[in-house]
């Protein structure tokens, strides 16, 4: 039973009481707030919004509520139905729409759903817009349309194919070259819409596809976050079927992970590293990821003569810094590839197509390619605090203790030591500090985390 309202949208569990879960009433209220915000923001006579969803069981219900609320406000809706987050992002500018909504709770389990909100460029709303929408929702400050002014819903049911066409048009994606490489690839899409999009993309590129959990029915066969501990089935399948590699996506297809030909994780952090390595080899330039992502991207960027910068955690922050720095490619270490040549949003179709082209071009095995990259290991921990503690004060004290080191305070405290790093972030919802470390071995990363936990305990006592 949870409903989380924040500047990045509304997310909650299905069922239960209004205001405590994502019930139909909460859905309508929030969709109406978004519609009212759009009307204020763009001041146009007629507005148009693209709406799509992942394959969650609650998806159709939440989508119908959202679309009917928008037409109630006099806004036209383009219903693209089962789709992916990047597909909706691509559809907004292609349809010259004024906004977009994706109904998905991303990597969260099946009882969750959420409204992800886009602007007229098909990009996530910034914090300022998010705060305005929250305020409108709180005040229920919306006025519905008279009967003659209601909006209309039109259906376009082939947007995933259109999205694939856009991906194949990219200069650095070469379907013919990939087809000649005769690759066999296993795909695990947790029975969501990646099960439509990824096999279709691969087949278009002449790849033989072995499908696992590609039925878009919303019954996730394992925890849908693409982490090693959830991916034993595909790792087995890749080995058993002697596939060249495996592809895993999350339910809304903005996170991408690979499995090598031996059934070992390529490492979600290395999806972006490999895609960047390929893109920068053709078009040198700068890169961006968030502060909690692997240092390997910075190493690869320098190898190609570019420079690397890190943003605060969160896709909007990565995108903003990418724009400011004119980055060639960027994203998030959790398998989020942002390639501005396509659009400014994490897109697993783009990532998969770039990776396939790279493999077809260099003829290497996936494990060989992984072996060429600097090896780093992460440790992800948290320290539980009592609510009375001043978390900001604790972080300040850590910063002070390490004032001689390379420090960033853009988002919590990140300390870059010569051989490793630590990133401390407070949670906005719980009294905890998250402690992420990265080092040249797992043991070193774990030890560094323990050292930081001791340091924080020291500061508190
Ligand atoms: Mg996602």
Boltz pocket constraint, residues with backbone or C-beta under 6 A from the ligand:
constraints:
  - pocket:
      binder: B
      contacts: [[A, 106], [A, 107], [A, 250], [A, 251], [A, 252], [A, 253], [A, 254], [A, 255]]
      max_distance: 6.0
